[in-house]
């Protein structure tokens, strides 16, 4: 079904996947999603090729990303080697706040087991799978806005990313923002 592109769909966890970029708010609602890239596509590449840089350049605020993203004026990442109490505090606050997106993904996957690796695989076309994933995000947001209870079997630890990009020194303006 995937043909010559098949290796591109094997993610870093060694199973076939579509890599999804998502932004969420404090209420676990997804405010932006990109559902189209093969599982082996790096997160930093996806954000660079989305509309997010254009949107965020005109905003007063920041997104939080894990160490798999490059530091930008509008995308704050953790410090790789914190050297002061302030930097350690920044990393702790960053991690605590960014856990919201991990929890949102956990709730989404608990609501829609077809999105979790334990839900099996789909024999549908890539386009159908991408549409199904997008529909799950929209239904999740509807469930949140309607106040439906959160499923109880959410395992956040399965969702933590450990991709590391250390380009902190390459973006002086973003570094100054993060230090402030």
N, C-alpha and C positions, 0 to 999 in steps of 0.2 A: 504494500500500500504506500510506503514512503519512498521506495526506489533508491536512487543514488543519494538522496538527502537523509537516509535513515540514520547515519552516525550523528548528524546534527541534532537529532531529537533525543539522544541519550544524555540525560542530565548528569551533574556531578555525583549524584547518588546512584548512578548506574542503572536507571530505568528510563523508559521512553516517557517524554513529558513535553508540555508546552510551557515555556517560561512566561509567567504573568507578572507584569508590573502593576502595583496598586498603591494608591494613597488613601489613607483613611483619616477620619476625625476621631475625637475623643469618645464619641458615642458608637464606635465600631462601624460606622457607615463608610462605605467606599465612595470617595469623591472623584476618583479618576482610575481607570483601568486600561491596560493595553494587553490584549490577548491575541498574540499572533506569532510570537517568536519561538523557534525550536528550543527545546530544553537545554541544549549546550550553550545557548547564547548568554553572554555575560550580562549581569544586571546593569553595569555601567554603560554598556553599549546600547541597551534598550532605552535607558533614560536619555542618553545623548541623541537617540533617533526618535524621540517622542516629541510631543508639543510642550512638555513640561519646562524645558529651559526657556522657551519663548514666553510662556505664561509667567514663570517665576521672575524673570528679569525685570518685569514691570510691577512687581509686588513688594510690599513692605512685610517681610516675614521670611521664615525658613521652613524647609522640610528637613526631617531627620532621616538619615540613612545609615546603614551599617557600614562596616569597614570595607565592604565590597564596592562601595561607590567612591568616586573621587570627590574631594572637598571642593565646593563651589561657594560663591557668595550667598547663594540661596539654598544650599544643601550642606547641612552641618553633619559631620561624621565624628566618630570618637577619635581622641588623640591616641596615637599608637604607643607612645612612651610618656605618660604623664609625669611631670617633674616637680609639681608643687601640689599643695593641698587644694588650691583652686582648680587645677587641672584634673585632679582625682575627683573632686566634687562635680566638675563638668561632666566627666565620663559617667559617674553614677547617675546624675540627673538625666543625661542623654539616654542611657540604657533604660532607666525607669520609664521615661516618656515614650521611647520607641517601642517598648513592650506592647503598647496599644495595638500596633499593626500586627504583631505576632499573635496577640489575642484575637484580633479580628479575623485573621486567617484561620486560627484554630476553630472559632465559632462557625465560620463559613464551611470548613471541612467537616465539622460535626453535623451541621444541618444537611449537607449534601455529600454523603459518603462517596459518591461517584468521583469527587475531587480528591479524595484521600487515596494514597497508594494502596491501602487495605481494601478499597472498594473494587479492586480489579482493574481491568483495562477495557477500553472501548474498541469495537471493531468498526466504528463509524469513520467517515472521511475526516481529514484534518479540519475542513471548513465546518463540518457539523460539530466536531468536538469543540472548536473555538466558540461557536455560537452557543453551545450548551454551557460552557464555562461562563461566558458573558451573561447568560440568562440566570445562572446561579448567583452571580454578583448582584443582579437586579432584584432577584427574589430575596436574597439576604437583606438588602437595604429595605425592602418592603416589610420583611419580618421585623427588622429593628424599629422601623417607624411605627409599626402597628403594635409594638410592645410584646411580641411573642417571646416566650421564655427561651433562654439560651440552653442548648443541650448540655448535659452534664459531663459528657465524656471527652472533654477538650484536653489534648496533650500538647501544650505549648512547646515542650522541649524538642519535639520532632520537627519543629518549624524553624529553629534557630539557624541562621546562615553563618558560615565561617569564612566567607570569601574575604580576602584582604588585599587592598590596594593601598600602597603607601606612597601617595603623591602629595602628601601634606606640604612639602617644601616648595612645590611647583606653583602654588597659588597664594601669593603673599597677601592679596586683598582679602581672600576668604579666610586665611589664617588670622588676620587682624580682626575680622568680624568674630570668629570663633573665640579668640582670646578675650575680646570685649565681653 
